[in-house]
Amino acid sequence: MLKHQSLKFAAILNLAFYLVLMLAASPNAQAKLYNFGTLDVQPVAREGAQNQSWFVEYLQPGQQLQEQLRISNFSAEPKELMVYAADSNASETQTFSVKTSQETSEDIGEWIKLPTQSLSLAAGESKILSVNFILPKNAGVGLHSGAVIVREKGQPGSDQFNNIEKEKGVRVYLNVTGPAITKSEITKFQLTESPSAITATVNLANLGTTDTTGTYDLNLTTITGDLFENAHFEDKVKPATAETHRISMAKPRIGF
């Protein structure tokens, strides 16, 4: 009976290990900041600062700051790495994820300047990179989050997991300090028609100090007031800027 229980326990362990490998190979792994063990990425704490695994900064609009990041290769093989900064993704859950290198970062990912986008590490080698925070003068007051990502691409081989893109990231929480003023104004609204479409043109000016989001809905209703068609659009407008947004929908067929 004891032998049977031991075999059953071993089978459960093997199943758990298989599930972990399947999770690591999922298509969304590149945004989840997985650590595969031989690649380590840690902030270098400033003198007098508490040691922490994330960058947590408090800066004013237009201010600059330099931090450092230590990247280590604990494996017995050299590593070719890609390094980039990215915005976090908006999420209604507690899951933290960031944009991929193919996606455009328009917030904190643009404010973090790195000295290189590629890095070679010999077996057992560590290197320190500077992480430069350069905030624009119209940086929106409030919390901005993202990450610095270090990605390693595996080498093709017989092992089906060798060619997985492995990565680890350091989260960045940047608090832009200052008076929080929320103020925006629609400076233009125009509704135009073509033979095939209806288009609303809206110009939104951000007159405050915080980022604002323009949320637009173009609704087409029947003569009885029932909703026939809807076009929805959202876009962030940074302080001291104005954005022109266009929302279009196809005109209904004759008889509708």
Salt bridges, closest charged atoms under 4 A:
ASP40 OD1 - LYS168 NZ 3.25
GLU57 OE1 - ARG46 NH1 3.74
GLU67 OE2 - ARG46 NH1 2.09
ASP107 OD2 - HIS144 ND1 2.72
ASP107 OD1 - LYS236 NZ 3.33
GLU152 OE1 - LYS79 NZ 2.96
GLU165 OE1 - ARG151 NH1 3.53
GLU167 OE1 - ARG151 NE 3.07
GLU193 OE1 - LYS251 NZ 3.13
ASP211 OD2 - LYS236 NZ 3.81
ASP217 OD1 - HIS232 ND1 2.92
GLU234 OE2 - HIS232 NE2 3.10
ASP235 OD2 - HIS245 NE2 2.81
